[in-house]
Amino acid sequence: MMARAWAFQRGILWAIDLGRTSPAVVPTRADVRFAEVGRESQEPLSRAMGLRVPDELLRRFDAGVRCFVGWRGDEVVTYGWLFQPGGFVG
């Protein structure tokens, strides 16, 4: 029997069908733009995460961890981190 390395991915994907939901139930936040970001976005991302200094963000980026954010204008309103199997965001 051969040994195999396995990677397990876990996560949650939230989605909403705006065409089927009453506007009274869903706030109008469709103006959020999603994109992958890097070190250049450390200032707004640090604010969104409540960090006073971006050291933790820079360590994550240097380790190859990817970050995706939702922008509303110049403000980060949501974020998520994606790391390789075996990695840990913390």
PyMOL Python script that loads the backbone (N, CA, C, O; Angstrom):
from pymol import cmd

cmd.read_pdbstr("""\
ATOM      1  N   MET A   1       0.839  -1.169   0.000  1.00  0.00           N
ATOM      2  CA  MET A   1       0.000   0.000   0.000  1.00  0.00           C
ATOM      3  C   MET A   1       0.888   1.238   0.000  1.00  0.00           C
ATOM      4  O   MET A   1       1.832   1.334   0.784  1.00  0.00           O
ATOM      5  N   MET A   2       0.581   2.181  -0.880  1.00  0.00           N
ATOM      6  CA  MET A   2       1.377   3.409  -0.973  1.00  0.00           C
ATOM      7  C   MET A   2       0.797   4.487  -0.064  1.00  0.00           C
ATOM      8  O   MET A   2      -0.420   4.641   0.044  1.00  0.00           O
ATOM      9  N   ALA A   3       1.677   5.218   0.575  1.00  0.00           N
ATOM     10  CA  ALA A   3       1.231   6.346   1.394  1.00  0.00           C
ATOM     11  C   ALA A   3       0.879   7.515   0.479  1.00  0.00           C
ATOM     12  O   ALA A   3       1.570   7.770  -0.508  1.00  0.00           O
ATOM     13  N   ARG A   4      -0.176   8.207   0.804  1.00  0.00           N
ATOM     14  CA  ARG A   4      -0.598   9.358   0.009  1.00  0.00           C
ATOM     15  C   ARG A   4      -0.762  10.571   0.914  1.00  0.00           C
ATOM     16  O   ARG A   4      -1.224  10.472   2.050  1.00  0.00           O
ATOM     17  N   ALA A   5      -0.378  11.692   0.383  1.00  0.00           N
ATOM     18  CA  ALA A   5      -0.597  12.947   1.107  1.00  0.00           C
ATOM     19  C   ALA A   5      -1.972  13.476   0.719  1.00  0.00           C
ATOM     20  O   ALA A   5      -2.314  13.522  -0.463  1.00  0.00           O
ATOM     21  N   TRP A   6      -2.733  13.863   1.684  1.00  0.00           N
ATOM     22  CA  TRP A   6      -4.072  14.388   1.433  1.00  0.00           C
ATOM     23  C   TRP A   6      -4.163  15.807   1.970  1.00  0.00           C
ATOM     24  O   TRP A   6      -3.570  16.145   2.994  1.00  0.00           O
ATOM     25  N   ALA A   7      -4.906  16.611   1.268  1.00  0.00           N
ATOM     26  CA  ALA A   7      -5.156  17.980   1.728  1.00  0.00           C
ATOM     27  C   ALA A   7      -6.656  18.150   1.870  1.00  0.00           C
ATOM     28  O   ALA A   7      -7.415  17.819   0.959  1.00  0.00           O
ATOM     29  N   PHE A   8      -7.064  18.647   2.971  1.00  0.00           N
ATOM     30  CA  PHE A   8      -8.482  18.899   3.206  1.00  0.00           C
ATOM     31  C   PHE A   8      -8.715  20.396   3.192  1.00  0.00           C
ATOM     32  O   PHE A   8      -8.011  21.155   3.860  1.00  0.00           O
ATOM     33  N   GLN A   9      -9.700  20.809   2.433  1.00  0.00           N
ATOM     34  CA  GLN A   9     -10.030  22.219   2.378  1.00  0.00           C
ATOM     35  C   GLN A   9     -11.380  22.425   3.029  1.00  0.00           C
ATOM     36  O   GLN A   9     -12.339  21.703   2.755  1.00  0.00           O
ATOM     37  N   ARG A  10     -11.439  23.421   3.894  1.00  0.00           N
ATOM     38  CA  ARG A  10     -12.689  23.737   4.559  1.00  0.00           C
ATOM     39  C   ARG A  10     -12.959  25.223   4.371  1.00  0.00           C
ATOM     40  O   ARG A  10     -12.037  26.031   4.268  1.00  0.00           O
ATOM     41  N   GLY A  11     -14.207  25.555   4.330  1.00  0.00           N
ATOM     42  CA  GLY A  11     -14.555  26.959   4.221  1.00  0.00           C
ATOM     43  C   GLY A  11     -16.051  27.113   4.092  1.00  0.00           C
ATOM     44  O   GLY A  11     -16.793  26.135   4.003  1.00  0.00           O
ATOM     45  N   ILE A  12     -16.469  28.338   4.085  1.00  0.00           N
ATOM     46  CA  ILE A  12     -17.886  28.654   3.954  1.00  0.00           C
ATOM     47  C   ILE A  12     -18.042  29.662   2.831  1.00  0.00           C
ATOM     48  O   ILE A  12     -17.299  30.641   2.755  1.00  0.00           O
ATOM     49  N   LEU A  13     -18.982  29.426   1.986  1.00  0.00           N
ATOM     50  CA  LEU A  13     -19.311  30.364   0.924  1.00  0.00           C
ATOM     51  C   LEU A  13     -20.729  30.834   1.155  1.00  0.00           C
ATOM     52  O   LEU A  13     -21.666  30.036   1.121  1.00  0.00           O
ATOM     53  N   TRP A  14     -20.893  32.118   1.388  1.00  0.00           N
ATOM     54  CA  TRP A  14     -22.216  32.702   1.571  1.00  0.00           C
ATOM     55  C   TRP A  14     -22.629  33.312   0.255  1.00  0.00           C
ATOM     56  O   TRP A  14     -21.848  34.021  -0.378  1.00  0.00           O
ATOM     57  N   ALA A  15     -23.841  33.045  -0.159  1.00  0.00           N
ATOM     58  CA  ALA A  15     -24.354  33.607  -1.407  1.00  0.00           C
ATOM     59  C   ALA A  15     -25.806  33.979  -1.215  1.00  0.00           C
ATOM     60  O   ALA A  15     -26.513  33.389  -0.398  1.00  0.00           O
ATOM     61  N   ILE A  16     -26.236  34.952  -1.966  1.00  0.00           N
ATOM     62  CA  ILE A  16     -27.636  35.363  -1.907  1.00  0.00           C
ATOM     63  C   ILE A  16     -28.107  35.662  -3.316  1.00  0.00           C
ATOM     64  O   ILE A  16     -27.396  36.290  -4.100  1.00  0.00           O
ATOM     65  N   ASP A  17     -29.280  35.220  -3.626  1.00  0.00           N
ATOM     66  CA  ASP A  17     -29.885  35.465  -4.931  1.00  0.00           C
ATOM     67  C   ASP A  17     -30.757  36.709  -4.798  1.00  0.00           C
ATOM     68  O   ASP A  17     -31.887  36.623  -4.317  1.00  0.00           O
ATOM     69  N   LEU A  18     -30.251  37.848  -5.213  1.00  0.00           N
ATOM     70  CA  LEU A  18     -30.972  39.103  -5.049  1.00  0.00           C
ATOM     71  C   LEU A  18     -32.264  39.137  -5.861  1.00  0.00           C
ATOM     72  O   LEU A  18     -33.164  39.923  -5.563  1.00  0.00           O
ATOM     73  N   GLY A  19     -32.359  38.302  -6.870  1.00  0.00           N
ATOM     74  CA  GLY A  19     -33.570  38.257  -7.678  1.00  0.00           C
ATOM     75  C   GLY A  19     -34.719  37.549  -6.984  1.00  0.00           C
ATOM     76  O   GLY A  19     -35.870  37.699  -7.392  1.00  0.00           O
ATOM     77  N   ARG A  20     -34.428  36.782  -5.942  1.00  0.00           N
ATOM     78  CA  ARG A  20     -35.466  36.008  -5.255  1.00  0.00           C
ATOM     79  C   ARG A  20     -35.727  36.471  -3.829  1.00  0.00           C
ATOM     80  O   ARG A  20     -36.558  35.885  -3.136  1.00  0.00           O
ATOM     81  N   THR A  21     -35.047  37.489  -3.390  1.00  0.00           N
ATOM     82  CA  THR A  21     -35.179  37.933  -2.017  1.00  0.00           C
ATOM     83  C   THR A  21     -35.795  39.325  -1.987  1.00  0.00           C
ATOM     84  O   THR A  21     -35.464  40.182  -2.807  1.00  0.00           O
ATOM     85  N   SER A  22     -36.668  39.532  -1.061  1.00  0.00           N
ATOM     86  CA  SER A  22     -37.339  40.822  -0.918  1.00  0.00           C
ATOM     87  C   SER A  22     -36.339  41.903  -0.533  1.00  0.00           C
ATOM     88  O   SER A  22     -35.504  41.666   0.340  1.00  0.00           O
ATOM     89  N   PRO A  23     -36.390  43.086  -1.154  1.00  0.00           N
ATOM     90  CA  PRO A  23     -35.488  44.170  -0.772  1.00  0.00           C
ATOM     91  C   PRO A  23     -35.637  44.573   0.687  1.00  0.00           C
ATOM     92  O   PRO A  23     -34.710  45.149   1.257  1.00  0.00           O
ATOM     93  N   ALA A  24     -36.775  44.287   1.307  1.00  0.00           N
ATOM     94  CA  ALA A  24     -36.951  44.610   2.719  1.00  0.00           C
ATOM     95  C   ALA A  24     -36.077  43.711   3.599  1.00  0.00           C
ATOM     96  O   ALA A  24     -35.752  44.080   4.728  1.00  0.00           O
ATOM     97  N   VAL A  25     -35.697  42.540   3.094  1.00  0.00           N
ATOM     98  CA  VAL A  25     -34.901  41.593   3.862  1.00  0.00           C
ATOM     99  C   VAL A  25     -33.407  41.814   3.620  1.00  0.00           C
ATOM    100  O   VAL A  25     -32.600  41.636   4.532  1.00  0.00           O
ATOM    101  N   VAL A  26     -33.041  42.197   2.409  1.00  0.00           N
ATOM    102  CA  VAL A  26     -31.637  42.348   2.032  1.00  0.00           C
ATOM    103  C   VAL A  26     -31.281  43.822   1.937  1.00  0.00           C
ATOM    104  O   VAL A  26     -31.860  44.539   1.121  1.00  0.00           O
ATOM    105  N   PRO A  27     -30.336  44.295   2.756  1.00  0.00           N
ATOM    106  CA  PRO A  27     -29.907  45.686   2.629  1.00  0.00           C
ATOM    107  C   PRO A  27     -29.280  45.921   1.260  1.00  0.00           C
ATOM    108  O   PRO A  27     -28.701  45.006   0.674  1.00  0.00           O
ATOM    109  N   THR A  28     -29.389  47.108   0.765  1.00  0.00           N
ATOM    110  CA  THR A  28     -28.827  47.413  -0.553  1.00  0.00           C
ATOM    111  C   THR A  28     -27.330  47.643  -0.420  1.00  0.00           C
ATOM    112  O   THR A  28     -26.884  48.765  -0.181  1.00  0.00           O
ATOM    113  N   ARG A  29     -26.567  46.587  -0.574  1.00  0.00           N
ATOM    114  CA  ARG A  29     -25.108  46.655  -0.484  1.00  0.00           C
ATOM    115  C   ARG A  29     -24.474  46.046  -1.734  1.00  0.00           C
ATOM    116  O   ARG A  29     -23.363  45.519  -1.687  1.00  0.00           O
ATOM    117  N   ALA A  30     -25.184  46.126  -2.825  1.00  0.00           N
ATOM    118  CA  ALA A  30     -24.691  45.540  -4.062  1.00  0.00           C
ATOM    119  C   ALA A  30     -23.534  46.334  -4.647  1.00  0.00           C
ATOM    120  O   ALA A  30     -22.954  45.927  -5.654  1.00  0.00           O
ATOM    121  N   ASP A  31     -23.188  47.461  -4.032  1.00  0.00           N
ATOM    122  CA  ASP A  31     -22.087  48.270  -4.539  1.00  0.00           C
ATOM    123  C   ASP A  31     -20.733  47.805  -4.009  1.00  0.00           C
ATOM    124  O   ASP A  31     -19.754  48.543  -4.111  1.00  0.00           O
ATOM    125  N   VAL A  32     -20.656  46.605  -3.449  1.00  0.00           N
ATOM    126  CA  VAL A  32     -19.394  46.060  -2.948  1.00  0.00           C
ATOM    127  C   VAL A  32     -18.665  45.393  -4.110  1.00  0.00           C
ATOM    128  O   VAL A  32     -19.236  44.581  -4.837  1.00  0.00           O
ATOM    129  N   ARG A  33     -17.397  45.750  -4.268  1.00  0.00           N
ATOM    130  CA  ARG A  33     -16.546  45.215  -5.333  1.00  0.00           C
ATOM    131  C   ARG A  33     -15.524  44.276  -4.692  1.00  0.00           C
ATOM    132  O   ARG A  33     -14.828  44.667  -3.755  1.00  0.00           O
ATOM    133  N   PHE A  34     -15.429  43.049  -5.187  1.00  0.00           N
ATOM    134  CA  PHE A  34     -14.523  42.050  -4.622  1.00  0.00           C
ATOM    135  C   PHE A  34     -13.265  41.931  -5.468  1.00  0.00           C
ATOM    136  O   PHE A  34     -13.324  41.966  -6.697  1.00  0.00           O
ATOM    137  N   ALA A  35     -12.115  41.790  -4.792  1.00  0.00           N
ATOM    138  CA  ALA A  35     -10.844  41.669  -5.502  1.00  0.00           C
ATOM    139  C   ALA A  35      -9.795  41.045  -4.594  1.00  0.00           C
ATOM    140  O   ALA A  35      -9.896  41.104  -3.369  1.00  0.00           O
ATOM    141  N   GLU A  36      -8.787  40.446  -5.217  1.00  0.00           N
ATOM    142  CA  GLU A  36      -7.634  39.972  -4.459  1.00  0.00           C
ATOM    143  C   GLU A  36      -6.720  41.166  -4.209  1.00  0.00           C
ATOM    144  O   GLU A  36      -6.546  42.018  -5.080  1.00  0.00           O
ATOM    145  N   VAL A  37      -6.137  41.220  -3.007  1.00  0.00           N
ATOM    146  CA  VAL A  37      -5.244  42.313  -2.660  1.00  0.00           C
ATOM    147  C   VAL A  37      -3.909  41.778  -2.175  1.00  0.00           C
ATOM    148  O   VAL A  37      -3.763  40.594  -1.872  1.00  0.00           O
ATOM    149  N   GLY A  38      -2.948  42.673  -2.110  1.00  0.00           N
ATOM    150  CA  GLY A  38      -1.615  42.338  -1.612  1.00  0.00           C
ATOM    151  C   GLY A  38      -1.139  43.385  -0.637  1.00  0.00           C
ATOM    152  O   GLY A  38      -1.934  44.089  -0.015  1.00  0.00           O
ATOM    153  N   ARG A  39       0.163  43.476  -0.514  1.00  0.00           N
ATOM    154  CA  ARG A  39       0.789  44.387   0.443  1.00  0.00           C
ATOM    155  C   ARG A  39       0.355  45.839   0.248  1.00  0.00           C
ATOM    156  O   ARG A  39       0.325  46.617   1.202  1.00  0.00           O
ATOM    157  N   GLU A  40       0.024  46.195  -0.978  1.00  0.00           N
ATOM    158  CA  GLU A  40      -0.360  47.582  -1.264  1.00  0.00           C
ATOM    159  C   GLU A  40      -1.642  47.998  -0.541  1.00  0.00           C
ATOM    160  O   GLU A  40      -1.914  49.191  -0.407  1.00  0.00           O
ATOM    161  N   SER A  41      -2.419  47.042  -0.081  1.00  0.00           N
ATOM    162  CA  SER A  41      -3.684  47.324   0.610  1.00  0.00           C
ATOM    163  C   SER A  41      -3.585  47.142   2.119  1.00  0.00           C
ATOM    164  O   SER A  41      -4.605  47.013   2.797  1.00  0.00           O
ATOM    165  N   GLN A  42      -2.372  47.130   2.646  1.00  0.00           N
ATOM    166  CA  GLN A  42      -2.193  46.851   4.073  1.00  0.00           C
ATOM    167  C   GLN A  42      -2.868  47.882   4.969  1.00  0.00           C
ATOM    168  O   GLN A  42      -3.358  47.521   6.040  1.00  0.00           O
ATOM    169  N   GLU A  43      -2.912  49.139   4.577  1.00  0.00           N
ATOM    170  CA  GLU A  43      -3.504  50.157   5.449  1.00  0.00           C
ATOM    171  C   GLU A  43      -5.018  49.974   5.613  1.00  0.00           C
ATOM    172  O   GLU A  43      -5.487  49.877   6.747  1.00  0.00           O
ATOM    173  N   PRO A  44      -5.806  49.924   4.520  1.00  0.00           N
ATOM    174  CA  PRO A  44      -7.250  49.732   4.720  1.00  0.00           C
ATOM    175  C   PRO A  44      -7.596  48.356   5.285  1.00  0.00           C
ATOM    176  O   PRO A  44      -8.569  48.217   6.026  1.00  0.00           O
ATOM    177  N   LEU A  45      -6.804  47.342   4.941  1.00  0.00           N
ATOM    178  CA  LEU A  45      -7.054  46.003   5.469  1.00  0.00           C
ATOM    179  C   LEU A  45      -6.762  45.957   6.973  1.00  0.00           C
ATOM    180  O   LEU A  45      -7.505  45.329   7.727  1.00  0.00           O
ATOM    181  N   SER A  46      -5.699  46.608   7.406  1.00  0.00           N
ATOM    182  CA  SER A  46      -5.390  46.677   8.835  1.00  0.00           C
ATOM    183  C   SER A  46      -6.525  47.342   9.609  1.00  0.00           C
ATOM    184  O   SER A  46      -6.900  46.888  10.690  1.00  0.00           O
ATOM    185  N   ARG A  47      -7.067  48.424   9.043  1.00  0.00           N
ATOM    186  CA  ARG A  47      -8.197  49.102   9.704  1.00  0.00           C
ATOM    187  C   ARG A  47      -9.394  48.176   9.818  1.00  0.00           C
ATOM    188  O   ARG A  47     -10.032  48.106  10.869  1.00  0.00           O
ATOM    189  N   ALA A  48      -9.704  47.460   8.735  1.00  0.00           N
ATOM    190  CA  ALA A  48     -10.863  46.556   8.738  1.00  0.00           C
ATOM    191  C   ALA A  48     -10.687  45.431   9.753  1.00  0.00           C
ATOM    192  O   ALA A  48     -11.660  44.980  10.357  1.00  0.00           O
ATOM    193  N   MET A  49      -9.454  44.980   9.941  1.00  0.00           N
ATOM    194  CA  MET A  49      -9.180  43.889  10.873  1.00  0.00           C
ATOM    195  C   MET A  49      -8.951  44.378  12.295  1.00  0.00           C
ATOM    196  O   MET A  49      -8.799  43.569  13.210  1.00  0.00           O
ATOM    197  N   GLY A  50      -8.925  45.689  12.492  1.00  0.00           N
ATOM    198  CA  GLY A  50      -8.712  46.229  13.825  1.00  0.00           C
ATOM    199  C   GLY A  50      -7.282  46.112  14.314  1.00  0.00           C
ATOM    200  O   GLY A  50      -7.036  46.033  15.517  1.00  0.00           O
ATOM    201  N   LEU A  51      -6.335  46.100  13.379  1.00  0.00           N
ATOM    202  CA  LEU A  51      -4.915  45.999  13.746  1.00  0.00           C
ATOM    203  C   LEU A  51      -4.286  47.390  13.771  1.00  0.00           C
ATOM    204  O   LEU A  51      -4.513  48.191  12.865  1.00  0.00           O
ATOM    205  N   ARG A  52      -3.500  47.677  14.800  1.00  0.00           N
ATOM    206  CA  ARG A  52      -2.835  48.980  14.869  1.00  0.00           C
ATOM    207  C   ARG A  52      -1.598  49.033  13.995  1.00  0.00           C
ATOM    208  O   ARG A  52      -1.254  50.090  13.465  1.00  0.00           O
ATOM    209  N   VAL A  53      -0.926  47.899  13.840  1.00  0.00           N
ATOM    210  CA  VAL A  53       0.253  47.823  12.969  1.00  0.00           C
ATOM    211  C   VAL A  53       0.055  46.646  12.014  1.00  0.00           C
ATOM    212  O   VAL A  53      -0.550  45.642  12.390  1.00  0.00           O
ATOM    213  N   PRO A  54       0.558  46.759  10.784  1.00  0.00           N
ATOM    214  CA  PRO A  54       0.300  45.723   9.780  1.00  0.00           C
ATOM    215  C   PRO A  54       1.266  44.542   9.805  1.00  0.00           C
ATOM    216  O   PRO A  54       1.312  43.776   8.843  1.00  0.00           O
ATOM    217  N   ASP A  55       2.034  44.373  10.874  1.00  0.00           N
ATOM    218  CA  ASP A  55       3.054  43.314  10.905  1.00  0.00           C
ATOM    219  C   ASP A  55       2.482  41.934  10.581  1.00  0.00           C
ATOM    220  O   ASP A  55       3.072  41.187   9.801  1.00  0.00           O
ATOM    221  N   GLU A  56       1.335  41.594  11.176  1.00  0.00           N
ATOM    222  CA  GLU A  56       0.728  40.274  10.929  1.00  0.00           C
ATOM    223  C   GLU A  56       0.335  40.121   9.465  1.00  0.00           C
ATOM    224  O   GLU A  56       0.522  39.053   8.882  1.00  0.00           O
ATOM    225  N   LEU A  57      -0.206  41.177   8.869  1.00  0.00           N
ATOM    226  CA  LEU A  57      -0.587  41.123   7.453  1.00  0.00           C
ATOM    227  C   LEU A  57       0.639  40.884   6.581  1.00  0.00           C
ATOM    228  O   LEU A  57       0.611  40.051   5.675  1.00  0.00           O
ATOM    229  N   LEU A  58       1.700  41.607   6.854  1.00  0.00           N
ATOM    230  CA  LEU A  58       2.912  41.463   6.052  1.00  0.00           C
ATOM    231  C   LEU A  58       3.493  40.062   6.168  1.00  0.00           C
ATOM    232  O   LEU A  58       3.981  39.513   5.181  1.00  0.00           O
ATOM    233  N   ARG A  59       3.446  39.471   7.375  1.00  0.00           N
ATOM    234  CA  ARG A  59       3.918  38.085   7.539  1.00  0.00           C
ATOM    235  C   ARG A  59       3.089  37.130   6.686  1.00  0.00           C
ATOM    236  O   ARG A  59       3.626  36.225   6.048  1.00  0.00           O
ATOM    237  N   ARG A  60       1.777  37.344   6.684  1.00  0.00           N
ATOM    238  CA  ARG A  60       0.907  36.477   5.885  1.00  0.00           C
ATOM    239  C   ARG A  60       1.215  36.605   4.397  1.00  0.00           C
ATOM    240  O   ARG A  60       1.347  35.600   3.698  1.00  0.00           O
ATOM    241  N   PHE A  61       1.329  37.836   3.915  1.00  0.00           N
ATOM    242  CA  PHE A  61       1.639  38.039   2.500  1.00  0.00           C
ATOM    243  C   PHE A  61       2.996  37.443   2.144  1.00  0.00           C
ATOM    244  O   PHE A  61       3.137  36.814   1.095  1.00  0.00           O
ATOM    245  N   ASP A  62       3.996  37.632   3.006  1.00  0.00           N
ATOM    246  CA  ASP A  62       5.329  37.079   2.756  1.00  0.00           C
ATOM    247  C   ASP A  62       5.324  35.556   2.725  1.00  0.00           C
ATOM    248  O   ASP A  62       6.153  34.941   2.054  1.00  0.00           O
ATOM    249  N   ALA A  63       4.382  34.943   3.460  1.00  0.00           N
ATOM    250  CA  ALA A  63       4.280  33.479   3.489  1.00  0.00           C
ATOM    251  C   ALA A  63       3.472  32.941   2.307  1.00  0.00           C
ATOM    252  O   ALA A  63       3.304  31.730   2.168  1.00  0.00           O
ATOM    253  N   GLY A  64       2.975  33.842   1.456  1.00  0.00           N
ATOM    254  CA  GLY A  64       2.233  33.402   0.283  1.00  0.00           C
ATOM    255  C   GLY A  64       0.748  33.233   0.507  1.00  0.00           C
ATOM    256  O   GLY A  64       0.050  32.694  -0.353  1.00  0.00           O
ATOM    257  N   VAL A  65       0.246  33.688   1.657  1.00  0.00           N
ATOM    258  CA  VAL A  65      -1.187  33.607   1.927  1.00  0.00           C
ATOM    259  C   VAL A  65      -1.881  34.676   1.077  1.00  0.00           C
ATOM    260  O   VAL A  65      -1.409  35.809   0.981  1.00  0.00           O
ATOM    261  N   ARG A  66      -2.995  34.303   0.469  1.00  0.00           N
ATOM    262  CA  ARG A  66      -3.725  35.226  -0.403  1.00  0.00           C
ATOM    263  C   ARG A  66      -4.891  35.838   0.354  1.00  0.00           C
ATOM    264  O   ARG A  66      -5.479  35.206   1.232  1.00  0.00           O
ATOM    265  N   CYS A  67      -5.219  37.079   0.002  1.00  0.00           N
ATOM    266  CA  CYS A  67      -6.297  37.786   0.675  1.00  0.00           C
ATOM    267  C   CYS A  67      -7.271  38.340  -0.365  1.00  0.00           C
ATOM    268  O   CYS A  67      -6.865  38.896  -1.386  1.00  0.00           O
ATOM    269  N   PHE A  68      -8.543  38.178  -0.086  1.00  0.00           N
ATOM    270  CA  PHE A  68      -9.604  38.701  -0.940  1.00  0.00           C
ATOM    271  C   PHE A  68     -10.473  39.614  -0.093  1.00  0.00           C
ATOM    272  O   PHE A  68     -10.840  39.270   1.030  1.00  0.00           O
ATOM    273  N   VAL A  69     -10.800  40.776  -0.634  1.00  0.00           N
ATOM    274  CA  VAL A  69     -11.582  41.744   0.129  1.00  0.00           C
ATOM    275  C   VAL A  69     -12.782  42.223  -0.669  1.00  0.00           C
ATOM    276  O   VAL A  69     -12.827  42.125  -1.895  1.00  0.00           O
ATOM    277  N   GLY A  70     -13.746  42.741   0.065  1.00  0.00           N
ATOM    278  CA  GLY A  70     -14.882  43.429  -0.526  1.00  0.00           C
ATOM    279  C   GLY A  70     -14.711  44.908  -0.252  1.00  0.00           C
ATOM    280  O   GLY A  70     -14.617  45.327   0.902  1.00  0.00           O
ATOM    281  N   TRP A  71     -14.670  45.697  -1.310  1.00  0.00           N
ATOM    282  CA  TRP A  71     -14.486  47.147  -1.205  1.00  0.00           C
ATOM    283  C   TRP A  71     -15.825  47.847  -1.358  1.00  0.00           C
ATOM    284  O   TRP A  71     -16.643  47.477  -2.201  1.00  0.00           O
ATOM    285  N   ARG A  72     -16.030  48.829  -0.561  1.00  0.00           N
ATOM    286  CA  ARG A  72     -17.152  49.744  -0.720  1.00  0.00           C
ATOM    287  C   ARG A  72     -16.532  51.124  -0.760  1.00  0.00           C
ATOM    288  O   ARG A  72     -16.218  51.708   0.277  1.00  0.00           O
ATOM    289  N   GLY A  73     -16.358  51.642  -1.964  1.00  0.00           N
ATOM    290  CA  GLY A  73     -15.573  52.859  -2.126  1.00  0.00           C
ATOM    291  C   GLY A  73     -14.130  52.544  -1.800  1.00  0.00           C
ATOM    292  O   GLY A  73     -13.548  51.628  -2.382  1.00  0.00           O
ATOM    293  N   ASP A  74     -13.537  53.299  -0.866  1.00  0.00           N
ATOM    294  CA  ASP A  74     -12.154  53.072  -0.437  1.00  0.00           C
ATOM    295  C   ASP A  74     -12.054  52.264   0.844  1.00  0.00           C
ATOM    296  O   ASP A  74     -10.964  52.110   1.396  1.00  0.00           O
ATOM    297  N   GLU A  75     -13.181  51.743   1.327  1.00  0.00           N
ATOM    298  CA  GLU A  75     -13.213  51.030   2.601  1.00  0.00           C
ATOM    299  C   GLU A  75     -13.338  49.528   2.380  1.00  0.00           C
ATOM    300  O   GLU A  75     -14.125  49.076   1.549  1.00  0.00           O
ATOM    301  N   VAL A  76     -12.557  48.762   3.131  1.00  0.00           N
ATOM    302  CA  VAL A  76     -12.676  47.302   3.130  1.00  0.00           C
ATOM    303  C   VAL A  76     -13.829  46.949   4.064  1.00  0.00           C
ATOM    304  O   VAL A  76     -13.772  47.232   5.261  1.00  0.00           O
ATOM    305  N   VAL A  77     -14.876  46.331   3.514  1.00  0.00           N
ATOM    306  CA  VAL A  77     -16.047  45.992   4.328  1.00  0.00           C
ATOM    307  C   VAL A  77     -16.123  44.505   4.662  1.00  0.00           C
ATOM    308  O   VAL A  77     -16.899  44.105   5.530  1.00  0.00           O
ATOM    309  N   THR A  78     -15.329  43.688   3.984  1.00  0.00           N
ATOM    310  CA  THR A  78     -15.246  42.258   4.295  1.00  0.00           C
ATOM    311  C   THR A  78     -13.926  41.730   3.751  1.00  0.00           C
ATOM    312  O   THR A  78     -13.365  42.298   2.814  1.00  0.00           O
ATOM    313  N   TYR A  79     -13.432  40.650   4.332  1.00  0.00           N
ATOM    314  CA  TYR A  79     -12.162  40.084   3.873  1.00  0.00           C
ATOM    315  C   TYR A  79     -12.120  38.598   4.184  1.00  0.00           C
ATOM    316  O   TYR A  79     -12.851  38.103   5.042  1.00  0.00           O
ATOM    317  N   GLY A  80     -11.260  37.907   3.478  1.00  0.00           N
ATOM    318  CA  GLY A  80     -11.048  36.490   3.717  1.00  0.00           C
ATOM    319  C   GLY A  80      -9.642  36.112   3.296  1.00  0.00           C
ATOM    320  O   GLY A  80      -9.088  36.697   2.366  1.00  0.00           O
ATOM    321  N   TRP A  81      -9.069  35.144   3.970  1.00  0.00           N
ATOM    322  CA  TRP A  81      -7.702  34.690   3.691  1.00  0.00           C
ATOM    323  C   TRP A  81      -7.750  33.285   3.104  1.00  0.00           C
ATOM    324  O   TRP A  81      -8.549  32.452   3.531  1.00  0.00           O
ATOM    325  N   LEU A  82      -6.897  33.031   2.132  1.00  0.00           N
ATOM    326  CA  LEU A  82      -6.811  31.733   1.480  1.00  0.00           C
ATOM    327  C   LEU A  82      -5.364  31.261   1.584  1.00  0.00           C
ATOM    328  O   LEU A  82      -4.441  31.934   1.124  1.00  0.00           O
ATOM    329  N   PHE A  83      -5.185  30.101   2.191  1.00  0.00           N
ATOM    330  CA  PHE A  83      -3.813  29.602   2.350  1.00  0.00           C
ATOM    331  C   PHE A  83      -3.710  28.203   1.784  1.00  0.00           C
ATOM    332  O   PHE A  83      -4.713  27.517   1.588  1.00  0.00           O
ATOM    333  N   GLN A  84      -2.492  27.794   1.526  1.00  0.00           N
ATOM    334  CA  GLN A  84      -2.213  26.492   0.948  1.00  0.00           C
ATOM    335  C   GLN A  84      -2.399  25.398   1.996  1.00  0.00           C
ATOM    336  O   GLN A  84      -2.266  25.653   3.192  1.00  0.00           O
ATOM    337  N   PRO A  85      -2.706  24.183   1.550  1.00  0.00           N
ATOM    338  CA  PRO A  85      -2.821  23.069   2.511  1.00  0.00           C
ATOM    339  C   PRO A  85      -1.567  22.974   3.377  1.00  0.00           C
ATOM    340  O   PRO A  85      -0.445  23.075   2.882  1.00  0.00           O
ATOM    341  N   GLY A  86      -1.775  22.783   4.649  1.00  0.00           N
ATOM    342  CA  GLY A  86      -0.663  22.710   5.583  1.00  0.00           C
ATOM    343  C   GLY A  86      -0.330  24.057   6.208  1.00  0.00           C
ATOM    344  O   GLY A  86       0.407  24.126   7.191  1.00  0.00           O
ATOM    345  N   GLY A  87      -0.878  25.133   5.633  1.00  0.00           N
ATOM    346  CA  GLY A  87      -0.632  26.469   6.184  1.00  0.00           C
ATOM    347  C   GLY A  87      -1.645  26.791   7.250  1.00  0.00           C
ATOM    348  O   GLY A  87      -2.637  26.081   7.420  1.00  0.00           O
ATOM    349  N   PHE A  88      -1.395  27.855   7.961  1.00  0.00           N
ATOM    350  CA  PHE A  88      -2.296  28.261   9.033  1.00  0.00           C
ATOM    351  C   PHE A  88      -2.322  29.776   9.100  1.00  0.00           C
ATOM    352  O   PHE A  88      -1.277  30.415   9.223  1.00  0.00           O
ATOM    353  N   VAL A  89      -3.504  30.346   9.020  1.00  0.00           N
ATOM    354  CA  VAL A  89      -3.646  31.797   9.084  1.00  0.00           C
ATOM    355  C   VAL A  89      -3.634  32.273  10.522  1.00  0.00           C
ATOM    356  O   VAL A  89      -2.986  33.273  10.833  1.00  0.00           O
ATOM    357  N   GLY A  90      -4.342  31.576  11.413  1.00  0.00           N
ATOM    358  CA  GLY A  90      -4.371  31.964  12.813  1.00  0.00           C
ATOM    359  C   GLY A  90      -5.594  32.782  13.152  1.00  0.00           C
ATOM    360  O   GLY A  90      -5.767  33.189  14.301  1.00  0.00           O
TER     361      GLY A  90
END
""", "prot")
cmd.dss("prot")
cmd.show_as("cartoon", "prot")
cmd.util.cbc("prot")
cmd.orient("prot")
